Amino acid sequence: MLDETARSLFADSWETVAAVFVGILRMDAARHPDDTRTAELVGELSMKSETFRRWWARHKVVRAGHDVKSLRHPVAGRLTLRTEALTFPDDPDQTLFVFLADPGSPSDEALRMLAAWAGGQGRQDAVRNPERSGPPG
């Protein structure tokens, strides 16, 4: 909400993404009304962001699920990724957000290029081939 750099990563959907995360935060706050860290975060965002105050006042609750997001990467450019929110049965307060590109898509190719570039001087085995079973390498 407060970081301009983070806002710039969402190609054309920052407001949509941020509003969803405000709804997820509201659900968490309702589930844990005595959590001081959540209360402090809500307080800070309320003091520093008119947009957050407006969205928080809507009382909209959102459960994390699946979606499609457009991101703007500084090197790879525009990425269109599917997101999945995975909640652990033994710890429903923990959620893992996974971002996936459709196989063979321009976003998939861009992610492979980034992984090879960042993973060790162009090592192609740093990227797992979804057509092949088993770990990379």
FIKOLZA-1660 file (N, C-alpha, C; in steps of 0.1 Angstrom, whole numbers, plus 5000, padded with zeros to 4 digits):
% residues 137
   i   px   py   pz ch aa at
   1 5008 4988 5000  A  M  N
   1 5000 5000 5000  A  M CA
   1 5009 5013 5000  A  M  C
   2 5020 5012 5007  A  L  N
   2 5028 5024 5009  A  L CA
   2 5040 5025 5000  A  L  C
   3 5044 5014 4993  A  D  N
   3 5056 5014 4986  A  D CA
   3 5053 5016 4971  A  D  C
   4 5058 5027 4966  A  E  N
   4 5056 5030 4952  A  E CA
   4 5063 5020 4942  A  E  C
   5 5074 5015 4946  A  T  N
   5 5081 5005 4938  A  T CA
   5 5072 4992 4936  A  T  C
   6 5066 4988 4947  A  A  N
   6 5057 4976 4947  A  A CA
   6 5045 4979 4938  A  A  C
   7 5040 4991 4939  A  R  N
   7 5028 4995 4930  A  R CA
   7 5032 4994 4915  A  R  C
   8 5044 4998 4912  A  S  N
   8 5048 4998 4898  A  S CA
   8 5050 4983 4892  A  S  C
   9 5051 4973 4901  A  L  N
   9 5052 4960 4896  A  L CA
   9 5039 4954 4890  A  L  C
  10 5028 4959 4895  A  F  N
  10 5015 4954 4890  A  F CA
  10 5011 4962 4877  A  F  C
  11 5012 4956 4866  A  A  N
  11 5011 4963 4853  A  A CA
  11 4999 4972 4852  A  A  C
  12 4988 4967 4854  A  D  N
  12 4976 4975 4853  A  D CA
  12 4965 4971 4863  A  D  C
  13 4969 4965 4874  A  S  N
  13 4960 4960 4883  A  S CA
  13 4963 4962 4898  A  S  C
  14 4971 4972 4900  A  W  N
  14 4975 4974 4914  A  W CA
  14 4964 4976 4923  A  W  C
  15 4954 4984 4919  A  E  N
  15 4943 4987 4928  A  E CA
  15 4935 4974 4931  A  E  C
  16 4933 4966 4921  A  T  N
  16 4925 4954 4922  A  T CA
  16 4933 4945 4932  A  T  C
  17 4946 4943 4930  A  V  N
  17 4954 4934 4939  A  V CA
  17 4954 4939 4953  A  V  C
  18 4956 4952 4954  A  A  N
  18 4957 4958 4968  A  A CA
  18 4944 4957 4975  A  A  C
  19 4933 4959 4968  A  A  N
  19 4920 4958 4975  A  A CA
  19 4917 4944 4979  A  A  C
  20 4921 4934 4971  A  V  N
  20 4920 4920 4976  A  V CA
  20 4928 4917 4988  A  V  C
  21 4941 4922 4989  A  F  N
  21 4949 4920 5000  A  F CA
  21 4944 4927 5013  A  F  C
  22 4937 4938 5011  A  V  N
  22 4930 4945 5022  A  V CA
  22 4919 4936 5027  A  V  C
  23 4912 4930 5018  A  G  N
  23 4901 4920 5023  A  G CA
  23 4907 4908 5030  A  G  C
  24 4918 4903 5025  A  I  N
  24 4925 4892 5032  A  I CA
  24 4929 4896 5046  A  I  C
  25 4935 4908 5047  A  L  N
  25 4939 4913 5060  A  L CA
  25 4927 4915 5069  A  L  C
  26 4916 4919 5064  A  R  N
  26 4904 4921 5072  A  R CA
  26 4900 4907 5077  A  R  C
  27 4900 4897 5069  A  M  N
  27 4896 4884 5073  A  M CA
  27 4905 4879 5084  A  M  C
  28 4918 4881 5083  A  D  N
  28 4928 4877 5093  A  D CA
  28 4926 4885 5106  A  D  C
  29 4923 4898 5105  A  A  N
  29 4920 4906 5117  A  A CA
  29 4908 4901 5124  A  A  C
  30 4898 4897 5117  A  A  N
  30 4885 4892 5123  A  A CA
  30 4888 4878 5130  A  A  C
  31 4896 4870 5124  A  R  N
  31 4899 4857 5130  A  R CA
  31 4908 4858 5142  A  R  C
  32 4916 4869 5143  A  H  N
  32 4925 4871 5154  A  H CA
  32 4924 4885 5159  A  H  C
  33 4913 4888 5166  A  P  N
  33 4910 4902 5170  A  P CA
  33 4920 4907 5180  A  P  C
  34 4927 4898 5187  A  D  N
  34 4937 4903 5198  A  D CA
  34 4951 4903 5193  A  D  C
  35 4954 4901 5180  A  D  N
  35 4967 4901 5174  A  D CA
  35 4972 4915 5173  A  D  C
  36 4982 4918 5182  A  T  N
  36 4988 4932 5182  A  T CA
  36 4995 4936 5169  A  T  C
  37 5002 4926 5163  A  R  N
  37 5009 4930 5150  A  R CA
  37 4999 4934 5139  A  R  C
  38 4988 4926 5138  A  T  N
  38 4978 4930 5128  A  T CA
  38 4972 4943 5131  A  T  C
  39 4969 4946 5144  A  A  N
  39 4963 4959 5148  A  A CA
  39 4973 4970 5145  A  A  C
  40 4986 4968 5148  A  E  N
  40 4996 4978 5145  A  E CA
  40 4997 4981 5130  A  E  C
  41 4997 4970 5122  A  L  N
  41 4997 4972 5107  A  L CA
  41 4985 4980 5102  A  L  C
  42 4973 4976 5107  A  V  N
  42 4961 4983 5102  A  V CA
  42 4962 4998 5107  A  V  C
  43 4967 5000 5119  A  G  N
  43 4969 5014 5123  A  G CA
  43 4978 5022 5115  A  G  C
  44 4990 5016 5112  A  E  N
  44 4999 5023 5103  A  E CA
  44 4994 5026 5089  A  E  C
  45 4988 5016 5083  A  L  N
  45 4982 5018 5070  A  L CA
  45 4971 5028 5070  A  L  C
  46 4963 5028 5081  A  S  N
  46 4952 5038 5082  A  S CA
  46 4957 5052 5083  A  S  C
  47 4968 5054 5090  A  M  N
  47 4974 5067 5092  A  M CA
  47 4980 5072 5079  A  M  C
  48 4986 5063 5072  A  K  N
  48 4994 5068 5060  A  K CA
  48 4988 5067 5047  A  K  C
  49 4976 5060 5046  A  S  N
  49 4970 5058 5033  A  S CA
  49 4955 5061 5033  A  S  C
  50 4951 5071 5026  A  E  N
  50 4936 5074 5024  A  E CA
  50 4929 5063 5017  A  E  C
  51 4936 5057 5007  A  T  N
  51 4930 5046 5000  A  T CA
  51 4928 5034 5009  A  T  C
  52 4937 5030 5017  A  F  N
  52 4935 5020 5027  A  F CA
  52 4924 5022 5036  A  F  C
  53 4923 5035 5041  A  R  N
  53 4912 5038 5050  A  R CA
  53 4898 5036 5043  A  R  C
  54 4897 5040 5031  A  R  N
  54 4885 5039 5023  A  R CA
  54 4881 5024 5021  A  R  C
  55 4891 5016 5017  A  W  N
  55 4889 5002 5015  A  W CA
  55 4886 4994 5028  A  W  C
  56 4893 4998 5039  A  W  N
  56 4891 4991 5052  A  W CA
  56 4877 4994 5057  A  W  C
  57 4872 5006 5054  A  A  N
  57 4858 5010 5059  A  A CA
  57 4847 5002 5051  A  A  C
  58 4850 4996 5040  A  R  N
  58 4840 4988 5033  A  R CA
  58 4837 4975 5040  A  R  C
  59 4846 4971 5049  A  H  N
  59 4844 4958 5057  A  H CA
  59 4843 4946 5048  A  H  C
  60 4849 4946 5036  A  K  N
  60 4849 4935 5027  A  K CA
  60 4859 4925 5031  A  K  C
  61 4855 4912 5032  A  V  N
  61 4864 4901 5036  A  V CA
  61 4866 4893 5024  A  V  C
  62 4879 4889 5022  A  V  N
  62 4882 4881 5010  A  V CA
  62 4890 4869 5015  A  V  C
  63 4887 4857 5009  A  R  N
  63 4895 4845 5011  A  R CA
  63 4905 4844 5000  A  R  C
  64 4918 4842 5003  A  A  N
  64 4928 4840 4993  A  A CA
  64 4924 4828 4984  A  A  C
  65 4926 4829 4971  A  G  N
  65 4922 4818 4962  A  G CA
  65 4931 4818 4950  A  G  C
  66 4925 4818 4938  A  H  N
  66 4933 4818 4926  A  H CA
  66 4928 4830 4917  A  H  C
  67 4938 4834 4909  A  D  N
  67 4935 4846 4901  A  D CA
  67 4946 4847 4890  A  D  C
  68 4945 4857 4881  A  V  N
  68 4955 4859 4871  A  V CA
  68 4960 4874 4874  A  V  C
  69 4973 4875 4874  A  K  N
  69 4979 4888 4877  A  K CA
  69 4988 4892 4866  A  K  C
  70 4989 4905 4862  A  S  N
  70 4998 4910 4853  A  S CA
  70 5009 4918 4861  A  S  C
  71 5021 4914 4859  A  L  N
  71 5032 4921 4866  A  L CA
  71 5041 4927 4856  A  L  C
  72 5048 4937 4861  A  R  N
  72 5058 4944 4852  A  R CA
  72 5072 4942 4859  A  R  C
  73 5080 4933 4853  A  H  N
  73 5093 4931 4858  A  H CA
  73 5103 4940 4851  A  H  C
  74 5113 4946 4859  A  P  N
  74 5122 4955 4853  A  P CA
  74 5131 4950 4842  A  P  C
  75 5133 4937 4842  A  V  N
  75 5142 4931 4831  A  V CA
  75 5133 4923 4821  A  V  C
  76 5124 4915 4826  A  A  N
  76 5116 4906 4817  A  A CA
  76 5104 4913 4811  A  A  C
  77 5100 4924 4816  A  G  N
  77 5089 4931 4810  A  G CA
  77 5076 4926 4816  A  G  C
  78 5065 4926 4808  A  R  N
  78 5052 4922 4813  A  R CA
  78 5051 4907 4815  A  R  C
  79 5046 4903 4826  A  L  N
  79 5044 4888 4829  A  L CA
  79 5029 4886 4833  A  L  C
  80 5023 4877 4826  A  T  N
  80 5009 4873 4830  A  T CA
  80 5010 4859 4837  A  T  C
  81 5007 4859 4850  A  L  N
  81 5008 4847 4858  A  L CA
  81 4996 4844 4865  A  L  C
  82 4993 4831 4866  A  R  N
  82 4982 4825 4874  A  R CA
  82 4987 4825 4888  A  R  C
  83 4979 4828 4898  A  T  N
  83 4983 4827 4912  A  T CA
  83 4974 4817 4919  A  T  C
  84 4980 4809 4928  A  E  N
  84 4972 4800 4936  A  E CA
  84 4976 4803 4951  A  E  C
  85 4966 4803 4959  A  A  N
  85 4969 4805 4974  A  A CA
  85 4967 4791 4980  A  A  C
  86 4978 4786 4986  A  L  N
  86 4978 4773 4992  A  L CA
  86 4978 4775 5007  A  L  C
  87 4968 4770 5014  A  T  N
  87 4967 4770 5028  A  T CA
  87 4969 4757 5034  A  T  C
  88 4977 4756 5044  A  F  N
  88 4981 4743 5050  A  F CA
  88 4971 4739 5060  A  F  C
  89 4966 4726 5059  A  P  N
  89 4956 4721 5068  A  P CA
  89 4960 4721 5082  A  P  C
  90 4972 4719 5085  A  D  N
  90 4977 4719 5099  A  D CA
  90 4979 4733 5105  A  D  C
  91 4980 4743 5096  A  D  N
  91 4982 4757 5100  A  D CA
  91 4975 4766 5091  A  D  C
  92 4962 4768 5093  A  P  N
  92 4954 4776 5083  A  P CA
  92 4958 4791 5083  A  P  C
  93 4966 4795 5093  A  D  N
  93 4971 4809 5093  A  D CA
  93 4982 4811 5084  A  D  C
  94 4988 4801 5078  A  Q  N
  94 4999 4802 5069  A  Q CA
  94 4994 4800 5054  A  Q  C
  95 4997 4809 5046  A  T  N
  95 4993 4808 5032  A  T CA
  95 5005 4810 5023  A  T  C
  96 5007 4801 5013  A  L  N
  96 5017 4802 5003  A  L CA
  96 5011 4806 4990  A  L  C
  97 5016 4817 4985  A  F  N
  97 5011 4822 4972  A  F CA
  97 5021 4817 4961  A  F  C
  98 5016 4810 4951  A  V  N
  98 5024 4805 4940  A  V CA
  98 5020 4812 4927  A  V  C
  99 5030 4816 4920  A  F  N
  99 5028 4823 4907  A  F CA
  99 5033 4814 4896  A  F  C
 100 5024 4811 4886  A  L  N
 100 5027 4801 4876  A  L CA
 100 5024 4808 4862  A  L  C
 101 5033 4805 4853  A  A  N
 101 5031 4809 4839  A  A CA
 101 5026 4798 4831  A  A  C
 102 5017 4800 4821  A  D  N
 102 5012 4789 4813  A  D CA
 102 5024 4784 4805  A  D  C
 103 5025 4771 4804  A  P  N
 103 5037 4765 4797  A  P CA
 103 5037 4770 4782  A  P  C
 104 5049 4774 4778  A  G  N
 104 5051 4778 4764  A  G CA
 104 5047 4793 4761  A  G  C
 105 5041 4799 4771  A  S  N
 105 5037 4813 4769  A  S CA
 105 5049 4823 4770  A  S  C
 106 5047 4835 4765  A  P  N
 106 5058 4845 4766  A  P CA
 106 5063 4847 4780  A  P  C
 107 5053 4846 4790  A  S  N
 107 5057 4848 4804  A  S CA
 107 5065 4836 4808  A  S  C
 108 5062 4824 4804  A  D  N
 108 5070 4812 4807  A  D CA
 108 5084 4814 4802  A  D  C
 109 5085 4818 4790  A  E  N
 109 5099 4820 4784  A  E CA
 109 5107 4831 4791  A  E  C
 110 5100 4841 4795  A  A  N
 110 5107 4852 4802  A  A CA
 110 5111 4847 4816  A  A  C
 111 5103 4839 4823  A  L  N
 111 5107 4834 4836  A  L CA
 111 5119 4824 4835  A  L  C
 112 5119 4816 4824  A  R  N
 112 5130 4807 4822  A  R CA
 112 5143 4815 4819  A  R  C
 113 5142 4826 4811  A  M  N
 113 5153 4834 4809  A  M CA
 113 5159 4840 4822  A  M  C
 114 5150 4845 4830  A  L  N
 114 5154 4851 4843  A  L CA
 114 5160 4840 4852  A  L  C
 115 5154 4828 4853  A  A  N
 115 5160 4818 4861  A  A CA
 115 5174 4814 4857  A  A  C
 116 5175 4813 4844  A  A  N
 116 5189 4809 4838  A  A CA
 116 5199 4820 4841  A  A  C
 117 5195 4832 4839  A  W  N
 117 5203 4843 4841  A  W CA
 117 5207 4845 4856  A  W  C
 118 5198 4843 4865  A  A  N
 118 5201 4845 4879  A  A CA
 118 5206 4832 4886  A  A  C
 119 5204 4820 4879  A  G  N
 119 5207 4808 4886  A  G CA
 119 5221 4803 4883  A  G  C
 120 5229 4810 4876  A  G  N
 120 5243 4805 4874  A  G CA
 120 5248 4806 4860  A  G  C
 121 5250 4818 4855  A  Q  N
 121 5256 4821 4842  A  Q CA
 121 5250 4812 4831  A  Q  C
 122 5237 4813 4830  A  G  N
 122 5230 4807 4819  A  G CA
 122 5228 4792 4819  A  G  C
 123 5229 4786 4831  A  R  N
 123 5226 4772 4832  A  R CA
 123 5212 4769 4829  A  R  C
 124 5209 4761 4818  A  Q  N
 124 5196 4758 4815  A  Q CA
 124 5190 4748 4824  A  Q  C
 125 5198 4740 4831  A  D  N
 125 5192 4730 4840  A  D CA
 125 5187 4736 4853  A  D  C
 126 5189 4749 4854  A  A  N
 126 5184 4756 4866  A  A CA
 126 5169 4757 4866  A  A  C
 127 5164 4755 4854  A  V  N
 127 5149 4757 4852  A  V CA
 127 5143 4743 4850  A  V  C
 128 5134 4739 4858  A  R  N
 128 5127 4726 4857  A  R CA
 128 5118 4726 4845  A  R  C
 129 5119 4716 4837  A  N  N
 129 5111 4714 4825  A  N CA
 129 5098 4707 4829  A  N  C
 130 5086 4714 4828  A  P  N
 130 5074 4708 4832  A  P CA
 130 5070 4695 4825  A  P  C
 131 5076 4693 4813  A  E  N
 131 5073 4681 4805  A  E CA
 131 5080 4669 4811  A  E  C
 132 5091 4671 4819  A  R  N
 132 5099 4661 4825  A  R CA
 132 5095 4659 4839  A  R  C
 133 5094 4647 4844  A  S  N
 133 5092 4645 4858  A  S CA
 133 5105 4645 4866  A  S  C
 134 5104 4648 4879  A  G  N
 134 5116 4648 4887  A  G CA
 134 5122 4662 4889  A  G  C
 135 5132 4662 4898  A  P  N
 135 5138 4675 4901  A  P CA
 135 5147 4680 4889  A  P  C
 136 5150 4693 4889  A  P  N
 136 5159 4698 4878  A  P CA
 136 5173 4692 4880  A  P  C
 137 5180 4691 4868  A  G  N
 137 5194 4687 4869  A  G CA
 137 5195 4674 4862  A  G  C
% end
